[in-house]
Amino acid sequence: MMVEVKSIYFRHNEGSREILKDINFCAPQGSITAVLGPNGSGKSTLFRCIVGLWRPSRGEVFVGRKNTRELSFRERAQLFAMVPQDHHPPFPYKVFDVVLMGRASYVGMFSSPKKKDYEATEEAISLVGINHIRNKPYTKISGGERQLVLIARALAQASPVIILDEPTSHLDFRNQLKVLTTIRSISKERQITVLVTFHDPNLSMLFADYAVIINDGSVIATGPPHQIVTEELIKRVYGVETKILAWNGAKLVCPILSAK
């Protein structure tokens, strides 16, 4: 389903400064849309507003034709699957059980998971390729494996939209590539709409179909990243001098380092 963000404004309380100001963009179905911007620009706040954890002061979010403001918490949980930056459970659940938790919105408060919930969990584990760790404690696996488990949990949730907040922030180079390649493959195969935040604009160049550039709570550019991410834009948003280089059919952002 397409995600459409219409004129979102957000402030924590009356009289405080606006953190988000007139945010507008569309994330097409089956695509990866990267939200870029410096620390404090409003990326995580935007995601919390989209999934309904925080209520915008103005504006609306549509998934398909559904206005999320009119939906219950359970209905929103069936539309959005959220993969946070960090997740530290208080109990060493097995990996299988963590993925099974993605079915929570389909299981009644006093009910137990049913056959279809276990089948969805098995399918998600297999799709992400983490069968070899299914019985390990979630607290005893690597950071890259943990991100893959959270992605599997999101898939088990069977939501048409997956939102990932800095999914590579604690990963080494190899695991960054593994996680993002997995996300891209799943998005295309299952026509899942993915919204993701990145610190590194190069990751949007390599893995995203569209980009939304946010600075100081406002959108300053939208479109395919290889078209809108320019040396001028990087200077304006991050205050860094760069050179955009073309290599093997892709564009890469390279910082210009001072001689000092």
C-alpha positions, 0 to 999 in steps of 0.5 A: 500500500502507498503511504501518503503524508499530508501536511504534518505538523508536530509540537510536543505541547501548546506553546513549544516550538514546532518540530515538524512543519508541513511535511508532505510526501508519498512512499509508493507501494513496493518501494524503499523511501529513505528519510535523510537529514542531520541529527535533530532534524525530526526523522524519528519524530516523523516516524512516530507520527506516521505509525500513530505513537505521537499525534500530529498537531495538524495533518494526516497520514493515509495508507492506501485509502485509510486515514490512520487517525481514524484507526484503532491501535490494533488496526494501526499495528496491522498496517505498520511494522516498526523496527527500532534502532535498539531493542534490549528485551529484559528476558532472554527470549528465544529468537523464535519467540521474538519473531512470534511476538510479531503476531501479537495484534492478531492474538486476543488478550487471553488467547494463545497463538494459533497454527497460522501464527506459527506458520507466519513465524516459520515463514518469516524466519526462513525468508530472512535466513535465520533458521540457524539461530532460531533457538538461541537466546535473542540476547546472545546473538550479534547486532547484525543477527538481532536486526535480522530477527527484528525484520523477521518479526516485522514480516511475521506481523504481515503488515503492508508497511515496514518502518525502520529507524536507523537499521544500520546504526550499530552494524559493521560494514558486512552486516549493513550490506546483509541487512539492507540487501535483505530488506530490498529483496523482501520489499520487491518480492512482497510489494511491501512499502518500506520507510527507512532513516539513514545517517549516510546518504550513500546508503540511500543512493545504493538501496533506496528508490526515493528519498525525502530530505528533512532539515530543521523539521521541513522537507527540502527535497524529494525524489530519486536519491541519485537525482536530488542528492547533490553536492549543494544539497549535502552542503546545505543540510550537513554543512560538509563539502563533498564530491559526487562520484559516478562508479559502476552505474551508481553515484557516491558521496565522497567528503572533501577532507581538509589538508589540516 
